[in-house]
Amino acid sequence: MSALPLSVIGGYLGAGKTTLINTLLAGDHGLRLAVLVNDFGAINLDAALLHSAREDTIELTNGCICCTMSGDLFYAIGDMLDRHPRPDHLIVEASGIADPARIAGLALAEPDLRYGGIISLADSENLAAQLSDGRITDQVAAQLTCADLVAVSKGGDVGAELAQIGLAAWCRADNLAAIAALLFDATPECAPEVQTAPHPDYVHYSDPDPAPRSQAEIEARLADLPPGLLRLKALLPDGNGAYWEVHAVGRQKHFARRAEAATTALVAIGLAPGTSAERLAAWWDDPSCVTMQNP
């Protein structure tokens, strides 16, 4: 049996990794893709594409699957290798503060895997600020410079910023032809060496069962983001039978109502000493945001 190619989708918090993976899963590529993710509510696909769904696995009508990593990544990969039939290609979505090269190195440790490349997303709306923030500069740069292909998300031009860290070649994140060519047609020579980059002190607040929030409450919180907050991602009830999907990263803030949600949860990530888990929790649970009836 031929080795299963393992590819990694990397990039800093909020760069657009899930959006890219949604597009790949829904694509007409003729392959049985398997995606491992470690983020709540990470895959949001049209119901017409779904074949079935369990607690930790979404199966699509085109033969692709998406699994949530509930345990160690090495064991999750073992589960993929034991599937019958095996997927044609395995994609791991790295968390926003993970090292894609370290994950890709698993392809060297498992004889039934082969290295299938790293694609790292560069957030055009926030990359300049990230590279100028000394706490995370080295980490963001390492995520990008280890990649076989850098894909720039959100439509902006960050050629000058990428040149600062020695990168001259990149594509747009919506250039699916270039991305598919690397993932499915190319055979990268070897996984990159793991770079030792200083790791800042991240703080984390999560709520697996967030209380219902009105539109006014969400707007109030997004209008007054706490210092040190890097990323907010939430799926929560609106109190009227629907749900809110809420995002904040850098200067970007977005929320929208959804009719359905497979789970509800909230995750907020920040940097110390600018904030703490307790401060993030106090901000989100601020009782001064009076509940108002949704329009």
Secondary structure, 3 states (H helix, E strand, C coil): CCCEEEEEEEECCCCCHHHHHHHHHHCCCCCCEEEEECCCCCCCCCHHHEEEECCCEEEECCCCEEEECCCCHHHHHHHHHCCCCCCCEEEEECCCCCCHHHHHCHHHHCCCEEEEEEEEEEECCCHHHHHHCCCCHHHHHHHHHCCCEEEEECCCCCHHHHHHCCCCCCEECCCHHHHHHHHHHCCCCCCCCCCCCCCCCEEEEEECCCCCCCHHHHHHHHCCCCCCEEEEEEEEECCCCCEEEEEEECCEEEEEEECCCCCCEEEEEEECCCCCHHHHHHHHCCCCCCCCCCC
